Amino acid sequence: MDKKSLLKSIQDEITNAVNDNVNISILIKDLNHQETLYAYKEHEKVVSASIIKVPIMLTALEQVQKDQIKLDTTLELKDSMILNDTKVFEYGGGPYTLKELITWMIIQSDNTATNCLIDLLSMDKINDFCISQSLLSTKLERKMLDFKAIKEGRNNYTSAADMANLYEKLYNRTILTPELCNKAIDILKRQRHKQLSMRYIYDDISVAHKTGELDHLNHDAGIFYLPNIQYYIGAFVWNAPSNKYASKWIGRISKQIYEYYKTENER
């Protein structure tokens, strides 16, 4: 697929989604050449779901960089802190290192680990980090599974452009020390949720990304690492008829973009 055909196909997919009364935000950028391939409502502020866990991780690593805490620091996870949806801490609490909690928060999207880190860092510190990185739409207003906060009008937010900001800085090793950037990327590459941007891609490729899901909402944002081309894709879908609709939409878009860059990579 050439570039002109790809752009038309993406626009057709967006048009079809809009006709279904679905909200879309998307940004695709070639990180090697600093070229934006496609953007649509990339600055729109959207409910983040678990995408918010990326700036939480980076805030924690910034505290490591400032020597306020170490990756091997042990934290006590109490049984009373364990949420019902956990697949990691089903057998109870105990001592866990900061690195373990960060890793489970990202690769399994574990909400118990996330809330533990929010308690450790504080919402103010996480939001200060977002401000320091010029994330104009990203804000943490509640802990995970805090449905009372949602009813009170508090939620977590981000945008495709904000996530591109973070991932590009990670890619260039400028947001933290190169070593800590590498740690963050390594954790993101171990992501276990692959039914969105990787849904229709069977090749064995490396992707550093984070997904997010709520009812009728699916997001996926991260970096695809091809041998000679690395690109960012942030695809955000909400108010969808179903999560299956949103997941398949992101999967189709990602597949087309991957095939385009794969062809470019092989030239």
C-alpha positions in Angstrom: 0.0 0.0 0.0 1.4 3.4 -1.0 1.1 6.5 1.2 -1.8 8.0 -0.7 -3.8 4.8 -0.5 -3.0 4.4 3.2 -4.1 8.0 4.1 -7.3 7.5 2.2 -8.0 4.2 3.9 -7.4 5.7 7.4 -9.7 8.6 6.5 -12.4 6.1 5.3 -12.1 4.2 8.6 -12.5 7.4 10.6 -15.5 8.5 8.4 -17.2 5.2 9.0 -16.6 5.4 12.7 -17.9 8.9 12.9 -21.0 7.8 11.0 -21.5 5.2 13.7 -21.4 8.1 16.3 -18.0 6.8 17.6 -15.3 9.2 18.8 -11.8 8.9 17.4 -8.4 10.5 18.0 -5.3 9.3 16.3 -1.7 10.2 15.7 0.9 8.4 13.7 4.5 9.7 13.6 7.8 8.4 12.0 10.2 8.9 14.9 13.3 8.4 12.7 12.5 11.3 10.4 10.3 13.4 12.8 7.5 13.2 10.3 3.8 13.0 11.2 2.1 10.6 8.9 -1.4 11.2 10.0 -3.2 13.1 12.8 -6.9 13.5 13.6 -8.1 15.3 16.8 -4.8 14.4 18.4 -5.0 17.1 21.0 -8.5 16.2 22.1 -8.7 15.5 25.9 -10.1 12.0 26.4 -10.7 9.8 29.4 -7.4 7.9 29.6 -8.3 4.5 31.2 -5.1 2.7 31.9 -3.0 4.8 29.5 -2.5 7.1 32.5 -0.2 4.4 34.0 2.6 5.5 31.6 3.1 8.9 33.3 2.7 7.2 36.7 5.6 4.9 35.8 7.7 7.8 34.6 7.0 9.8 37.7 8.2 6.9 39.8 11.3 6.5 37.7 12.0 10.3 38.0 12.0 9.8 41.8 14.5 7.0 41.3 16.6 9.4 39.2 16.4 12.0 42.0 17.5 9.4 44.4 14.3 9.7 46.4 13.7 6.0 46.2 15.4 3.0 44.6 14.0 0.4 42.2 14.8 -2.4 44.7 13.1 -0.5 47.6 10.6 -2.9 49.3 7.1 -1.7 49.8 4.5 -3.5 51.9 1.3 -4.3 50.1 -1.5 -4.9 52.6 -4.3 -7.3 52.0 -6.8 -4.4 52.5 -5.2 -2.7 49.4 -5.9 -5.6 47.0 -8.6 -4.9 44.5 -11.0 -7.6 43.3 -9.9 -7.4 39.7 -6.2 -8.3 40.4 -4.7 -11.3 38.6 -1.3 -10.7 40.2 -2.0 -10.5 44.0 -4.7 -13.1 44.3 -2.8 -15.0 47.0 -2.5 -11.9 49.2 -0.2 -9.0 50.0 3.4 -8.9 51.2 6.6 -7.2 50.4 7.2 -6.1 46.7 9.9 -3.9 45.2 9.2 -0.7 43.4 10.3 -2.3 40.2 7.9 -5.2 40.6 4.9 -2.9 41.2 5.8 -0.7 38.2 6.2 -3.8 36.0 2.9 -5.3 37.0 1.1 -1.9 36.6 2.3 -1.8 33.0 2.5 -5.4 31.6 -0.6 -6.7 33.4 -2.3 -3.3 33.9 -2.8 -4.3 37.5 -4.9 -1.7 39.4 -3.7 -2.8 42.8 -0.1 -2.0 41.9 -1.2 1.2 40.4 -3.0 2.4 43.5 -0.1 1.5 45.6 2.2 3.6 43.5 -0.3 6.5 43.5 -0.3 6.4 47.4 3.5 6.3 47.3 4.0 9.1 44.9 0.8 11.2 45.5 -1.5 12.6 42.8 0.1 16.0 43.1 3.6 14.7 42.3 2.3 12.8 39.3 0.4 15.8 38.0 3.4 18.0 38.6 5.4 15.6 36.5 2.8 15.9 33.7 2.9 19.7 33.8 6.7 19.6 33.7 6.6 17.6 30.5 4.0 20.0 28.9 1.3 17.4 28.8 -1.6 19.8 28.2 -4.4 17.2 28.5 -3.0 14.7 30.9 -4.2 14.7 34.5 -4.7 12.1 37.3 -7.9 12.9 39.3 -8.8 9.5 40.8 -7.3 6.1 41.8 -8.2 3.0 39.9 -11.7 1.6 40.3 -12.8 4.7 42.3 -16.3 4.8 40.9 -17.4 7.3 43.6 -14.9 9.7 42.2 -16.3 9.2 38.7 -19.8 10.0 39.9 -18.5 13.1 41.5 -17.1 14.2 38.2 -13.4 13.3 38.7 -11.6 11.1 36.1 -8.2 10.6 34.5 -7.4 12.2 31.1 -4.8 12.3 28.3 -4.5 12.8 24.6 -2.8 11.1 21.6 -0.5 14.1 21.3 0.5 14.0 25.0 1.3 10.3 24.7 3.4 11.0 21.6 5.2 13.6 23.6 6.2 11.0 26.3 7.0 8.2 23.9 9.1 10.4 21.7 11.2 11.6 24.7 11.6 8.0 25.8 12.7 7.0 22.3 15.2 9.9 22.3 16.3 9.0 25.9 15.8 12.6 27.0 12.9 12.4 29.6 15.1 10.5 32.1 18.6 9.2 32.2 19.3 6.9 29.2 19.5 3.9 31.6 16.1 4.7 33.1 14.6 5.3 29.7 15.8 1.9 28.7 14.2 0.3 31.7 10.9 2.0 30.9 11.0 0.9 27.3 11.9 -2.6 28.3 8.9 -2.8 30.6 6.5 -1.4 27.9 7.9 -4.0 25.5 6.7 -6.8 27.8 3.1 -5.6 27.6 0.7 -8.7 27.7 -2.4 -7.0 26.3 -2.0 -7.4 22.5 -5.6 -7.5 21.2 -5.6 -3.9 19.9 -2.6 -2.6 17.8 -1.2 -6.1 17.5 -4.6 -7.8 16.8 -4.1 -8.5 13.1 -0.2 -8.6 13.0 1.4 -12.0 13.1 5.0 -11.0 12.6 7.3 -11.2 15.6 8.0 -7.6 16.2 8.9 -5.5 19.2 6.4 -2.9 20.4 6.7 -0.7 23.5 3.1 0.3 24.3 0.3 0.6 26.8 -3.4 -0.1 26.3 -6.5 1.2 28.1 -10.0 -0.1 28.4 -13.3 0.9 29.9 -16.9 0.2 28.7 -17.2 1.2 25.1 -13.6 2.6 25.2 -10.3 1.3 24.0 -6.9 3.0 23.6 -3.5 1.9 22.5 -0.4 4.0 22.3 3.3 3.2 21.8 6.3 2.6 19.6 6.7 0.0 16.9 10.3 -1.0 16.4 11.1 -2.2 12.9 14.7 -2.8 11.9 15.2 0.6 10.2 12.0 2.5 11.1 10.4 3.2 14.4 7.1 4.8 14.6 4.6 6.0 17.2 0.9 5.2 16.9 -1.7 6.5 19.4 -5.2 5.3 18.6 -8.1 6.3 20.9 -11.7 5.1 20.5 -14.6 5.9 22.8 -18.4 5.9 22.7 -18.1 2.8 20.6 -21.0 0.4 20.3 -18.9 -2.2 22.0 -15.3 -2.9 23.1 -15.1 -5.4 20.3 -15.9 -2.7 17.8 -13.2 -0.4 19.2 -10.6 -3.2 19.4 -11.2 -4.2 15.8 -11.0 -0.6 14.6 -7.7 -0.1 16.2 -6.5 -3.4 14.9 -7.4 -2.6 11.3 -5.7 0.8 11.4 -2.6 -0.6 13.1 -2.3 -3.4 10.5 -2.4 -1.0 7.6 0.1 1.3 9.1 2.4 -1.6 10.0 2.2 -3.0 6.4 3.0 0.5 5.0 6.1 1.0 7.2 7.1 -2.6 6.7 7.2 -2.0 3.0 9.1 1.2 3.5 11.6 -0.6 5.8 12.3 -3.2 3.2 13.1 -0.7 0.4 
